[in-house]
Amino acid sequence: MRQFIGTLSLIFLLQNLPAIHMLQVAEAASSQESEAIQQVVNAKWMTKSPDGNFYPERLINRAELAAIMVKVFRLDKRQAVSKENVLTPDVPSSHWAFNDIQIALKTEIMKGYRGNLFFPNQKVTKAEALAIFAQAYGVFQFPDETVKDILASHPDAASIPSWARQAIATVISEGFVNTDAQGNIFPLRPMTRGDMADVLSKYLQRQQKQPDTPEVPKVPDSPQSP
């Protein structure tokens, strides 16, 4: 009887190995995501809701993205901030992100649309968010051939808008982008708070101070011959 039960257990295990593996992968990904979220929250680059939840599945809009970029890259310290305010009919001075949006526009990290409209509530795609992140970070002026080589290992690279290719090549070359197992970037998907936390945590790790280089002890002067 015990042998029969053991055989059934083995059959069940073998039949469910793919599902078990996927569950383990999902748990590992969830753990990494939680760590990334905690890092950016501790850095005060992103915040949790008043109820204490981060809601990584929620989508990022343009106003939120502007506020995040100002914090992460300290855009308020850049010289361009001294310029006159940009007219934004759809972002009154009473808007919660008015100052951050003005800074993003003055520093040209973000741009408005026709008629100086900013569309603060408009959701952004991953391509847009990564391109804006790269703009604040500093877009590498790669030749077209280099951009093509960098993007070649990503199956969905053809769906990256032409205006974002150099910027996304920059963040990929710097290791700031997560992909799926096949290397897909999903540039046209909406950018979620979890996606943004992942990018920012990678950038934060690059900014952390490296261990101090130990000092090499000086070699004592050799005694002079009499």
C-alpha positions in Angstrom: 0.0 0.0 0.0 2.8 2.4 0.9 4.6 1.6 -2.3 1.4 2.3 -4.3 0.9 5.7 -2.5 4.6 6.5 -3.1 4.1 5.8 -6.8 1.1 8.0 -7.1 3.0 10.8 -5.3 5.9 10.5 -7.8 3.5 10.5 -10.8 1.8 13.6 -9.4 5.1 15.3 -8.9 6.3 14.5 -12.4 3.0 15.7 -14.0 3.2 19.0 -12.1 6.9 19.8 -12.4 6.3 22.6 -15.0 3.7 24.2 -12.7 6.0 23.9 -9.7 8.9 25.4 -11.6 6.8 28.3 -12.8 5.6 28.9 -9.2 9.2 29.0 -8.0 10.2 31.4 -10.8 7.2 33.7 -9.9 8.1 33.6 -6.2 11.7 34.6 -7.1 10.6 37.4 -9.3 8.2 38.6 -6.7 11.0 38.6 -4.1 13.2 40.6 -6.4 10.4 43.1 -7.2 9.7 43.6 -3.4 13.4 44.3 -2.8 13.5 46.8 -5.7 10.4 48.5 -4.3 11.9 48.7 -0.8 15.1 50.2 -2.2 13.4 53.1 -4.1 11.0 53.8 -1.2 13.9 54.0 1.2 15.7 56.4 -1.2 12.4 58.5 -1.2 12.3 58.3 -5.0 8.8 56.7 -4.9 6.3 56.5 -2.1 3.6 54.1 -0.9 0.0 55.0 -0.7 -1.5 56.2 2.6 -2.7 52.7 3.2 0.9 51.4 3.2 0.7 49.6 -0.2 2.9 50.3 -3.2 0.6 49.0 -5.9 3.3 47.9 -8.4 0.6 47.0 -11.0 -0.7 50.6 -11.3 0.3 52.6 -14.3 2.5 55.6 -14.3 1.2 58.9 -15.8 3.2 61.9 -17.1 2.8 64.0 -13.9 4.1 61.1 -11.7 7.0 60.5 -14.1 8.0 64.1 -14.0 8.0 64.1 -10.1 10.1 60.9 -10.0 12.7 62.3 -12.5 13.1 65.5 -10.5 13.8 63.5 -7.3 16.1 60.9 -8.9 18.2 63.2 -11.0 17.9 66.3 -8.8 16.7 68.3 -11.7 15.8 71.2 -9.5 19.6 71.8 -9.1 20.2 72.3 -12.8 20.8 75.7 -14.2 17.8 75.7 -16.6 15.4 75.8 -13.7 16.0 79.6 -13.5 14.2 80.1 -16.8 10.7 81.5 -16.8 7.8 79.1 -16.3 6.4 77.4 -19.3 2.8 78.0 -20.2 0.8 74.8 -19.5 -2.9 75.4 -19.9 -3.8 71.9 -18.6 -1.5 72.1 -15.5 -2.6 75.0 -13.3 -0.3 76.2 -10.5 -2.7 74.4 -8.1 -1.8 71.0 -9.6 0.1 68.8 -7.1 3.0 68.3 -9.6 3.1 71.8 -11.1 6.6 72.6 -9.9 8.0 69.2 -11.0 6.4 69.5 -14.4 7.8 73.0 -14.8 11.3 71.7 -13.9 11.0 68.7 -16.3 9.9 71.1 -19.1 12.6 73.7 -18.5 15.4 71.1 -18.4 13.9 69.6 -21.5 13.7 66.2 -19.9 10.1 66.1 -21.0 8.3 68.1 -23.6 4.8 69.3 -24.1 2.4 68.7 -27.0 0.9 71.1 -29.4 -0.6 74.1 -27.7 1.8 73.7 -24.8 -0.5 70.9 -23.4 1.3 68.5 -21.0 -1.5 65.9 -20.5 -0.4 65.2 -16.8 -2.8 62.2 -16.5 -1.8 60.5 -19.7 -0.3 57.0 -19.1 3.2 56.4 -20.6 4.5 53.4 -22.4 7.7 51.7 -21.4 9.4 53.2 -24.5 8.4 56.7 -23.4 9.4 56.2 -19.8 12.7 54.7 -20.6 13.5 57.4 -23.1 12.7 60.1 -20.6 14.8 58.3 -18.0 17.7 58.2 -20.5 17.2 61.9 -21.3 17.7 62.7 -17.6 20.6 60.2 -17.3 22.3 61.4 -20.5 21.7 59.7 -23.9 24.8 58.1 -25.4 25.4 59.3 -28.9 25.8 55.9 -30.4 26.2 55.5 -34.1 23.2 53.8 -35.8 25.1 50.6 -36.3 25.9 50.4 -32.5 22.3 51.0 -31.6 21.3 48.2 -34.0 23.9 45.8 -32.4 22.7 46.6 -28.9 19.1 46.1 -29.7 19.7 43.0 -31.9 19.5 40.5 -29.0 15.9 41.7 -28.1 13.3 39.9 -30.3 10.8 42.8 -30.0 13.3 45.6 -30.8 11.5 46.3 -34.1 8.5 47.6 -32.1 10.7 50.3 -30.4 9.7 53.7 -31.9 12.5 55.2 -34.0 12.7 58.3 -31.7 13.3 56.1 -28.7 15.9 53.6 -30.1 19.1 55.5 -29.1 17.7 56.3 -25.7 16.7 52.7 -25.0 20.0 51.5 -26.3 21.6 53.7 -23.7 19.6 52.3 -20.7 20.2 48.7 -22.0 23.9 49.2 -22.3 23.9 50.5 -18.8 22.0 47.5 -17.5 18.9 49.4 -16.3 16.3 47.4 -18.2 14.7 44.1 -17.2 13.5 41.7 -19.9 11.7 38.4 -20.0 13.5 35.1 -20.4 13.5 35.6 -24.2 15.0 39.1 -24.0 11.7 41.0 -24.8 11.5 44.6 -23.7 7.8 45.1 -24.4 8.3 48.8 -25.3 4.7 49.5 -26.2 3.2 48.2 -22.9 2.2 50.7 -20.3 4.9 51.5 -17.7 3.8 50.2 -14.3 5.0 51.4 -10.9 6.7 48.1 -10.5 8.6 48.5 -13.8 9.8 51.9 -12.7 10.9 50.7 -9.3 12.9 48.0 -11.1 14.7 50.5 -13.3 15.3 52.9 -10.4 16.7 50.2 -8.1 19.3 49.2 -10.8 20.3 52.9 -11.2 20.5 53.3 -7.4 22.8 50.3 -7.1 25.1 52.0 -9.6 25.1 55.2 -7.5 26.0 53.5 -4.3 29.5 54.3 -3.1 32.1 51.7 -4.0 34.3 50.3 -1.2 37.2 52.5 -0.4 40.4 51.4 -2.1 42.8 50.3 0.6 45.9 52.4 0.9 49.1 50.7 -0.2 51.6 50.9 2.6 54.6 53.0 1.7 57.9 51.3 1.2 60.4 52.6 3.7 63.4 54.4 2.3 66.4 52.1 2.0 69.3 53.2 4.2 71.9 55.1 2.3 75.4 53.7 2.0 77.9 55.4 4.2 
